[in-house]
Amino acid sequence: MTRVAVLSLHTSPLLLPGNGDAGGMNVYVRELCSALAQTGVDTAVFVRRHDNAETVVEVEPGFKVIHINAGPPHLPKEALAAVVEEFAAGVNDWIAQHPVDVLHANYWLSGVAGHRLKHDLDLPLVSTFHTLARVKAETGDLEPQRRINAEAEVIACSDVITANSVTELQQLASLYGADPKRIDVVAPGIDRAVFSPGLREGARNALGLKDGPVLLFVGRIQPLKGLDVAVATLAGLSRRYQDAQLLVVGGVSGPQGQKELQRFEDSVQRYGLQDRVKLVPPQPHHLLSTYYRAADVCLVPSRSESFGLVALEAAACGVPVVASDVGGLTTLVDHGRTGLRVAGRDPAGYIDAVSAILEDPRLAESMARRGAEMAARYSWSATALRLRRIFAGLSSRVPLDCTV
């Protein structure tokens, strides 16, 4: 199989990650499709038209983005379920003129469209969810019941489900009853030419940072990502490290984004950290390496993460990671070796973890070295090759038919 339709209804790989609904999945789709194209797989990414972009954008040979009209351009993510059928119909019309061999749906909305297209076009369906509603619910981030139902239906009819980590595989099986035989772990990768160790002093000079310990938070501003924990961590370190600073790279996302930004600004004021917290708007992905290299510690206090690309990129740049003990982070952050994991949401645990790294330069250096060594095992080319083998193997599988 050499022709793949990648469904990414709600967000485009052409968008800048870190703002709105653009995040790690944008990086995943863009980098994966580029790597697939380089292996000879013809990859077409279908996204909902959200602006006046050309219908077809040729990103590189073998990798194009196709904009499908489905509802008004500026729909919030929460309203997109209503245009899934229109999106699927548009993709169907395109594929009728440009046949493909396999569908690869990303996120539950695309999964619903892929489920319909699977039956309409008699094509195998590979699904990657990135986040799961029942996992988010376990940490208080409740999603609509229609999403839970839709995920269950897509899981039940996907020929292959790819999980970003072993933890996600276990969640798919335990929370949704997915057959482990139909789940393949396909971890995302990193661009090692961009994300690699570098000189901290040079990175700080480039960013105009003051002297003193630097904590880094990279991610969208929404409750799920735990920015409040990062601010409280800096506040707790203030007595001993009066020159410590927090660098926040990201933008507002989701229906609670503006409220979360206000909470962030209020907490900075309340703790008296105005001169020690710097909010940086979303950056082009390749420029994030400078921010990682400038940091002493990268904080990833997410409530849930199916993988945790920020943690991997930070480790690749030789930066110890302090992360929540959830999801894919349990795999990426080797506790005591490449960073430290913290159970629960109490900032005290993060304060202790960061202090342990700042107070022991030998430990920090060891974590930096081991983290870079660990990250070197991940590459987009390896991810693409594994997924290509899965696509090829679909020809020997009996197609799953949930209509029987």
N, C-alpha and C positions, 0 to 999 in steps of 0.2 A: 504494500500500500504506500503510495507516494503523494497522495493529495488529501489534505486534512482541512476541514472547516472548524476553526476554533471559534467558539461562541463566547463573547464577552459583552453581554447586553448592556450592563449598567455603567461600564467605564472603559476607556480606551487606552491602549498602550501608548498612544501619542500624547497623553496628558502628563503633566508634571506631577509626580508622586508627592504626597504630603499635604494636599489641599483638597477640599471637597471630598468626593468619594474615591479619589485616586490615592492608592497606597501600595502596599507590597504586592498586591495582585497585578497592578499595572506593570511593575518591574518583572514579575513572573512571566506574564504573557509576552511582553516585549522581548526579554532576553531568551526565553524558551523558543519563541518562534524564530528569532534570528538564528539560534543554534540549530533548530530543526532545518531551516533553509540551507544551512551550511552542510548538512548531512545529505542533502538532495531531496528533502521532503518539501513539496509545494504547499505552502501554508497561507491560507486566507483567514484573516481575523474579522469576524462580523461584529460590529458595534452599533448601538443605536445612535442615529444622527442627533447630535446635541448642539451643532453650530452650522456654519455655512461651508464646511470643508468639502473638498471634492469627494464625489461618490467613491472613487477608488484612489487610495494613496499608496504608491509603491514605496515601501520602506527600504527594501533592498531586494536583489534578485531572489525570487522564491518566497518573498514575504510581503504581503500587501494587507492593508486595512480597508474594509468595505463598510461604508456607512449605510445603514438601513433606516428608512423613515418609519417611525413608530411613535405616534403621539407628538405633542408639542416639544420643541427642542429643550426647553428649560423645565423639565419635570423633576421634582425631588425624587430621591431614591425610593422613598416610601410609597410613591404613586406608580412605580414602574410595573408592579404586578398586573396592572390593568392593561398594559400595552404588550404583554408577552406574546399573545396570540398574533397581534399585528406584526411584531418583530419576526416571529417564526414564519409567518406567511411571506414576508419579504425575503428572508433567507431561502425559503423554499423556491421562490421564483428565480433567485440568482443561481441556485444549485441546478435547477432544471436546465439552465443554459451552460453552466460550467460544472460538470459532475465532479464529485469528490468520493473518496473511499471510506472516510470515517469522520464522525462528529466528535469533537472534544469540547465539552461544556465546562465553563468555569463559573462557580458560584451558583446558588440555588435558582436565581431567576433564569440564567442561561440553561440550567438543568431542565427547567420546565419546558423551555423552547426546544431543547435537544430531545426531550422525551417525545414531544409531538413529531418532530422531524424524523426521529428514528423510525416511527411507524409509517409516516407518510412516504418516506423515501426508501424504506427498507435498508437502513444503514446501521452499522454498529455504533454504539454510544459509549464513550469514555467520559466519566464525570470526575471533576476535581472541585471540591466544595470550598476550600480555603478557610471558611468558618462554618460552624454548625450551630443551629438554633438551640438544640438541647444542651450543648456544651456551654454556651453563653448563659443559658438560664441557670445553670448550677452556680454561677457567680453573681446572680442578680440582674443580668442584662437580658431582660425578657424580650422575646420576639413574638410577632403575631402567630396565632395558631395555624394560619394558612401557610406560613413558611414551614413550620414543623411538618405539616401534612404533605406539603409539596416535596420536601427533602426525602421523606419516607418513600413517596411514590417513585421519585427519580432513582433513589438507591435500589429499590426493588426491581427496576427495569434496566439498569445500566449493565452493559456487558462487562465493563471493567470500571472499578472505582480506584482512583489513585489517591493515596494518603501522603501528606507531606512528612509524616513521622510515624514511628511505631505506635506512639501514644494516640495519634489520630486514628490509626487502624483499629486499635482497641476500642476507641470511642464509637466508631462506626458500627462495630460488631455489638457492643454492649448496649448502646443507646438506641440503635436503629435496627438491630437484628440483621445487619448485612452479613452475607456469607464471606468469611475470610478468604475463601478460595478465589473470590472475584475482586479482592483488594490487593493492589500492588503498592508498596511504598516507593515513591519517587520523590526524593528530596530535591528542593530547589537548589540552585547553585549561586555562585558569585563570579564576577569578572575579576580574576586575580591580577590582571594587568592594571586594574584601577584600585582595588582594595588589597593593599599590602602594607607592611610596616614602613614607617618613615620617621623623619626627625620631628619630635614634638616641638622643639623650639622654633623650627622653621614654620610649622603649621600655625603656631600661636602668633608668630610675627605676621604671617599672612592674613590672619583674622583680626589682628589688632587687639589681642586679649591681654589683660593685665597678668602680673605674676600671681602665683598661688594655685592651689588645686582646682582643677576644672572637672566638673561633672557634666555629662552630656545626656540629653534626652532627645531622641529623634523619633518623630511620629506625629500622627494627626491628633489634633486637640479634640478629644472626645472622652467621655468617662471611662471607656474600656481600656484606654492606654495608660491610665494611672498617673497623669501629670501631677495631680495633687500630692501623691506620695513622693515624687521627686522634689517638689518644693519643700515639703515637710522634712525631707532628708537633709537638704541644705540647711534649713533652719536649725536642725538638731546638731549639725556639725559646727555651728557658728562659734560656740564657746571656745572650742579648741583651734579651729581653723577660721580665723576672722577674715582671711583673704580668700576663702573658698568661693567659687562662683558656679552658677548653673547656666549652661548654654542650652536653649530649647530651640530645636529646628523643626518647624511644622506649621500647619495652618488648621483652621477650623474645619470640622467635618461632622456631618450628620445633623439631625434635628436638635440635638442637645449641645452642638458645638459652640454656639455663641454663649450659652449659659455656662459651659465649662470654661470658656475663655474668661468670662467675668469672674468665675470662682478662682481661676488662676491669678488674675490681676488683684483680686481682693486679698488672697492669701499672701501674695508678695508684699502688699502694703501692710497687712497685719503683722507679718514677721519682720518688717523693716528691711526688706531685701532688695529695694529698688535699684541700688547701685551694684548688686551682685547677681542679678538675673537678667539675662539677655535673650529676648525673643527674636528669632531669625525666621523670616518667611521661608516657605518651601524652596529648596535648592535643586538645580539639575542633579540627577542622580550621581553622575560621575564626580561632582564637586563635594559630595558628602565625605569622601575619604579624607579631605583636609580637616573637617570637623572631628572625625574619629581620631585622627592622629594627634590632634591638639588636646585630647582628653586624658585625664588620669583614670577615670572610670566611666563606663557607659551604663546608664540606668535603663532597665527594661521592666518596669513594674506593672505590666499588663495584667488584667484580670484573667484573660485567656489568650492563647496564641496557638494556632495549629502548627506553626513552625517557629517563626521569630527571626526574620531576615535581618533585622537591625542587629541582633546579637551576633549573628554570623559575620556580618560585615565589620562590626567593631572588632571581633576577635581576629579577623583577617588582617586588620590594620595594627594588630599588636596592642589592643586595649583590653584590660580586664573588664568583665561584665558582671554586674550585680543585677539579677533578674528574679522575677517571681517564679515560684516552683510549680509551674503549670505547663500543660501541653507540650509542644515541641521544644520549649526551653529546657525541659528536663533532659533532653538529649543533647542540645547544643552547648549548654553550660555545664561542664564537668566540675561539679562542686569541689572546691579546694584546689583545682588544677588549672582551669581556664577562667575561673571566676567563682562567684558565690551565688547560691540560690536562697531565696527567702520565702518561707511559708507564711501565708496570711498577708493582711493588708496593713499591719501595724508598722508605721515608719521607723519605730525603734529597731526593728530587725534590719532595715536598710541602713540605718545610721551605724549600727554595729559592723555590718559587712563592709561598708565603705571605709570606716575607720580602720578596720583590720588591714585593708589594702594600702591605705595612705600611710599607715604607721610602720609598714614593713616593706621597704623598697625591694628587698630580695624576693619576697613573695610576689610583689607586683611584677617584677621582671620575669619571674618564672611563669606566672600566669600569662603574661604577654607572649612569651615565646611558645608556650604550649598551645595557646589559643590560635596563634598563627599557623602552627603545625597542624592543628585539627582542621582549621578552615581550608587548608590546602587540599583536603580530600574532597571538597565540594567544587564542582564546576558545571557551568551550563551545558558544555559539550557532553559531559557524562549524563546529565539529566536528559538531554535530547536523545542520546543514543538509547538510553533505557526506555524512553517513551516510544521511540521508533520501533524497538523490538516488540513492545506491547501492541502497537498498531499492526505490525506484521503478523503477530500471533493471533489476531482476531480472525484471520481467514481460516484458521483451523479449529476455532471454537464454534460450538452450537449457539447460534444467536439466542439471547434471552428474550422471551415474549411474554410480557405481563398481561396480555389480552387473552391468553389461553385459559 
